[in-house]
Amino acid sequence: MNRPIVTVFVLEINSHKYWRSIENVMRQRSNRDFVAPKSHARLTTGEVIRMLRELKGWTQAELAKRSGIQATNISLLENNRVDIGKSRAERLAKAFRVHPAIIMFPEYEADEIGSAA
């Protein structure tokens, strides 16, 4: 059975000046120059946590150590058996070095995640 391949790109932009220059270029372009992104796959919060953990090459125990969340809870989160909550999302985001919105709201488009930052 062929399974679709999902690629996740996480871009961390630390420079406010760089972000502003991108915004200026975008304003100069007409809306017809761009096509709105389409969702290729719906990911759950648990799938995002597992994907980020596996991309880092960490075990659940390693993520538990880095985030301060028990390994059993990491498993429950990855299997969508418990809600993540703000505190857990913040601790996982800090461990992964991503914005918490990437973990909490994977269904939103990138521009909505960026505007929440």
N, C-alpha and C positions, 0 to 999 in steps of 0.2 A: 504494500500500500504506500503510495507516495504521499508524504506529509509536506505541507507548505513550510518553507523556511522563513522564519521571522528574524529580521535584523533590527537591533535596537541601537540607535546612536544617541549618546548622551554628550552634549556639548556644554562645557562649563565656560561661561564668559565672565571674566573677572573685571575687565576694563569697562567702566562706564562710558569713556570716550569712544571706545571701539563700537559699543552698542549704539551710541548716538549717531555715529557716522553711517552705520547700516540703516538706521531709521531715516536719515536724510536722503540716502540713495533711494530707499523705497518710496519716499514721498515724491521724488522726481519722476518715478516711473508711473505709467498709467496703469489702471487696474486691468486693462486688457492684456498687459504684458505678463500677467501671472495667472496661474490656474490654482484654485483652492486645492489643498491636499485632500486625498481621499483615504479613509480608513481601510487598511489592508487586513487588519486582524483586530479583534476585540480581546484585550488582555485583562485579566483580573489582577487585583492587587497582589494576590498570592503568586501568580505567574511572574509578575514583575520582580518580586522579591527573589524568587528562585532564579530567574534569569540573571539578575544582577549578581547574586551570590555565585552562580556557576561561572559567569564571565570573569569574576575575580579569582576563581579557582579555590573558593573557600568551602569548607564543610559547614553544616549547620552549627556544629560546636564552635568553629572559628568565628562565625558571624555572631553567635551568642556571646562569645568572649569580647568581641569588638564593640557590640552594641549594648551589652548589659541586659539583654533579654534572654530568658532561659531557652535552651535548645528545644525543649518540648513545645514552647510557645512559638518558636520559629517554625517548627513543623506544622503546627496548627494554622499559623498565618499562611504558609505556603500552600496548604491544602484548603484554604478558604473556610476553615471551621470556626474561626473567631474573627470579629471585626478588629481592624488595626488600631483605631483610635489615634488621637493627635500625638500623645506622648511616645507611643511605639514608632509612629511614622517619623517623628523627629529624631529618635535614637537610631533608627535604621538609616535614615538619610545621612546623618552625621557619619556613620560607619562607612557607607558607600560613597560619601562625598558628592551627593546630589541634592537637589532641592526636594523637600518633603512632598511637594505636589506631584512629582514624577511617580512617587510610590502610591500616594493616596488617590490620585485621579488619573489613572493611565488611559482612561477613555477619552479624555479631552485632547484637542489638537494642540500642537506645540505652541502656537501663538497664545492660546489661552493660558497655558502653563507659564509662559514667559511673562504675561501681563500680571499674573498673580504673585510673581517674585518681588 
